Amino acid sequence: MVNTWATWWRRRWRGEQASAAVSDGPAQSDVAAEVAARMAVRDALGSLTRRQRAVLVLRVFDDLSEAQVADLLNCPLGTVKSAMSRALATLREDPRLAELMERKAR
């Protein structure tokens, strides 16, 4: 019995220390909210046509000019402008993104 007790006592972890104050603040990052936001953006981008998505990605994420995008997509400059305009209008009207923006504003 003494040996069992001594083994149990030796293996017990005693590294935890009590702190003076407990942090009751919110968690540093809400993983579920981040995943929901990514899904909302992905779904909203999925509602665009292929050309609109391509123009949006090349203009916003790759930071290319309208002329460069037109050359890459082999289309007139006016097509790039109209596709970008329609893509942004579609994203502005998307209820998933509107809900996401309302949550971020709070």
DASUL-V427782 format. One record per residue. RES is the residue in one small letter. PHI is phi in degrees with one decimal (NA if undefined). NEAR is the number of other C-alpha atoms within 10 Angstrom. Layout:
res=[RES & RES]
phi=[PHI & PHI]
near=[NEAR & NEAR]
This chain:
res=[m & v & n & t & w & a & t & w & w & r & r & r & w & r & g & e & q & a & s & a & a & v & s & d & g & p & a & q & s & d & v & a & a & e & v & a & a & r & m & a & v & r & d & a & l & g & s & l & t & r & r & q & r & a & v & l & v & l & r & v & f & d & d & l & s & e & a & q & v & a & d & l & l & n & c & p & l & g & t & v & k & s & a & m & s & r & a & l & a & t & l & r & e & d & p & r & l & a & e & l & m & e & r & k & a & r]
phi=[NA & -63.4 & -65.0 & -62.4 & -61.9 & -65.0 & -65.0 & -61.6 & -66.9 & -68.1 & -82.0 & -69.2 & -81.8 & -121.8 & -83.5 & -77.1 & -120.0 & -71.7 & -106.6 & -73.9 & -127.4 & -102.8 & -79.3 & -103.1 & -72.1 & -69.4 & -62.4 & -61.6 & -143.0 & -97.5 & -63.1 & -63.2 & -67.1 & -64.7 & -65.7 & -62.4 & -65.1 & -61.2 & -66.0 & -64.1 & -66.4 & -60.9 & -65.6 & -65.9 & -67.1 & -67.4 & -80.6 & -83.5 & -74.1 & -58.9 & -65.2 & -62.1 & -61.9 & -62.3 & -63.3 & -61.4 & -65.1 & -66.7 & -77.0 & -87.6 & -82.8 & -91.4 & 55.7 & -94.0 & -76.1 & -63.6 & -66.0 & -65.7 & -64.7 & -60.8 & -66.0 & -64.4 & -88.3 & 55.6 & -142.1 & -67.2 & -60.7 & -62.3 & -65.9 & -63.7 & -63.4 & -69.5 & -65.0 & -64.9 & -62.3 & -67.8 & -63.6 & -65.5 & -64.1 & -64.2 & -68.1 & -64.5 & -87.6 & -69.2 & -67.0 & -64.8 & -73.7 & -62.9 & -64.7 & -63.6 & -67.5 & -65.2 & -65.3 & -69.1 & -71.4 & -71.6]
near=[6 & 7 & 8 & 9 & 9 & 10 & 11 & 10 & 11 & 10 & 8 & 8 & 7 & 8 & 6 & 6 & 6 & 7 & 7 & 5 & 6 & 7 & 7 & 6 & 6 & 7 & 8 & 6 & 8 & 9 & 10 & 9 & 12 & 11 & 11 & 13 & 19 & 13 & 13 & 19 & 17 & 11 & 14 & 18 & 18 & 11 & 15 & 18 & 13 & 12 & 15 & 23 & 17 & 16 & 27 & 22 & 15 & 19 & 17 & 11 & 9 & 11 & 12 & 15 & 13 & 19 & 15 & 15 & 23 & 19 & 13 & 12 & 16 & 10 & 12 & 13 & 15 & 12 & 16 & 26 & 17 & 13 & 20 & 22 & 14 & 15 & 20 & 15 & 11 & 15 & 17 & 13 & 11 & 17 & 12 & 17 & 17 & 14 & 13 & 16 & 12 & 9 & 11 & 9 & 7 & 5]
